[in-house]
């Protein structure tokens, strides 16, 4: 994947991190990027300055970074690769859900556009990855769904588990072990105040999950 002269694994990871962290047109602080990328603050600033010169980000000292349209396009291509690879590993190669993120992190930088589009065709041009994250289309379009964290649902409300929003394999496995699978039907029974646990019926079976995990279980609510 070398559509831009500066494009490399480190550049792709930087752009992908900015995309994941920025809300709308909000800027992402370089200190935040430093933590997420596990890089020193000076190296993040240096990368931001290089990518601004290349037209991929807009960087302002003390105000942070935001993607340009060109930077956003590259970030979405990398995300498309990552999520298609994850789905292929699960559906075609029998990987478990908690095993795929690390593999996809490495492979997303190594495979060709032709290979990625062959995967997409093989899988039937899917729009959702195995965690429930939307897969960008080849032109960068994303499926939009209005999802609510389980932690915010009031007792009596419910829906379908649409996304398990974590890349941490241990947390992901914990969600599954606690009985919260993707596409499971959920109805909240009770929710303790002050960030207490949530009790819910999942596919008719009573389950309990802590607040911070419930924040990462996203529900497509019933009307």
N, C-alpha and C positions, 0 to 999 in steps of 0.2 A: 504494500500500500504506500505509494510514493507520489501522490498527486501534487504535493507541494514540496519545493526544494528542501525545506527545513524538516520535513516530516520524518519522525523517528519514534521509537518506543517511548522515550521520555517526553517528547512533544505531545504525542497522542494521549499519554496518561495525564499530562498537565491539562490539556484541553478538556478531556473527559471529566476530570475533577472539578474544573471551573463550571462546566455544564451542570454537574450533579449538585453543586453547592449554591449556584446563583438562583435567586427567586425573581423571575421576570427579568427586569433590567437592573436589578440590584447588583452592586459590586461585591466581589469576594475578597476579603482581607488576605494579604499575603501570609500573615501568621496562621490563619486557618488552613490555607493551602500547604503551608509548611508542616502542620500537624498531620493532615490527611495523606500527604505524599511521603511523609517521613524524610523530609529534606530540610537542610538548614535554611533559615530565613534569607541570607544573602544569595544562596543558589536559586531560591524561588524568585527573588527580585530580579536576578540576572536573566532567568528564563522569561519572566514577564516582559522585560525590556526587549529581549531578542524577538519575542513573538509579536510585540507591538510593532517593531520595525518591519516585520514580515506581514503585517496587516491581519494577524489572526486574533489579537486581543487589543482592547483599549486599556492601557495601564496608566494610572495616576498615582504618584507618590502620596502615601498616607491615606489614599482613598480606595486602593485595591484594583481589581481586575474585572473586566466583563468581556465576554466573547464578542467579536465582530461576526457578521454573517458568514464570512469565510471560515472562521474558527468554529462556529456552531455547526457548519456543514461537515467538517472533519470529525468533530466530537460525535455527531449522530451516526456517521459511518462506522466509527469504532464501536459505538454502543450496539449498532445493528449486528456487526460481526460477533461481538461478545454474546449477545442474547440468542442469536441463531445457533452458535456453537454449543451453548449450554443446552438448548432444546434438542439438538442433534445427539449430544452425548447421552441425554436421558432417554430419548425416544428410540434411538437406533442402536446405541451401544450399551444400554443397560446400566448407566451410571446412576447412583443414588443422588437425590437432590442436593445434599450437603457436600457432595464431592466435586461439583462441576465448576464452581466459581474460579478456583485456582487454575484449573486446566484452561478455562476460557481466557483468563488473564494472559496466559502465555501465548495461546494460539491466535488470539485476535490480532497480534502484531506480525504473525508469520505467514498467514494464508493470503492467497490472492483474491481479488474481487471476483474472478471467475469461479473460484472454489466456493466462496460465500454464496453467490447467486445459485450455484448448483445445489447447495444445501437448502436454500430457500425453496427451490423448485421441488426437491425431494420431499420436503416437509409440507408442501402445499401452500407456500407463501403465508406462514402463520403471522399473527399480529400480537401474540402473547407468548412470553417465554415461560419456562417451567416454574418460576417464582411468582408469576402473575404480572411481571413488568411488561409494559408495551414494547414491541419490537418496531423500531422505525422502519418505514418502507424504504425502498431504494431511493426515493426522492425526498426522504427526510420527514415524511408525514407520520405523526404519532396518533394512535387511538386514544381518545380522551374518555375517561370514566370518572364519575364523581364517587369517590370512595371515602369511607369514614373509618378512623381507627376504632377497633373494638373497645378501647379504653374510654371512648366518648359516647358509646351507645347507651341509651337509658334502658332500664329493665322493661321487658315487653317488646323491645324492638329487635329486629334481626335482619338476616339476609344471607348472602353467600360469601365465603372467604375468597376474595378475588386476588389478593396479593400478600405475600410474605416478604415484608420490606426489610431485608437484611442481607448482607454479604458475608456475615460471620457464620461459618459452618456449624459452630457449636450452638449458637442461638437458634439457627434454623432447625437443627436436629432436636433441640429442646422443644420448639413449637410443635414439631411432629410427634415427639414423645408424649407431649401433654394432650395430644388428640385434636390438633387444629390443622387438618390437611387442606390444601388448596381445593376449592370447590365444595368444601363442607358447608352444610346448612347450619346456621347459627341463630340461636335466640337467647338474648341476655336474660338471666334470671335475677341476678343481683349484682350490685357493684359497690364495694366498700368505698367510703369517702377518703379524702386525704391520700390519694394515690394508692389505695388499697387494691386487693385482687378483684378480678371479675369472675363471676360464676355464670356459666352458660351451658345450654344444651347444644351439642354439636352432633348432627345426624342422630338426634334423639338420646344421646348419652351425656350425662352431666359431667362437665369439665371445669377446672379452675385454673386460672393463669394470672401471674403477677402483672402489675400495672405497666412496667417498662416493656415487657414482652407484648402485652395487649396493645400498646401503642404501635407496634410494628405489624400487627395483624389487621389488614385493611379489608373492609367489608363493603360489598355492593349491596346497599340496603333495599329491602322490600318496600313497595309503595305504601 
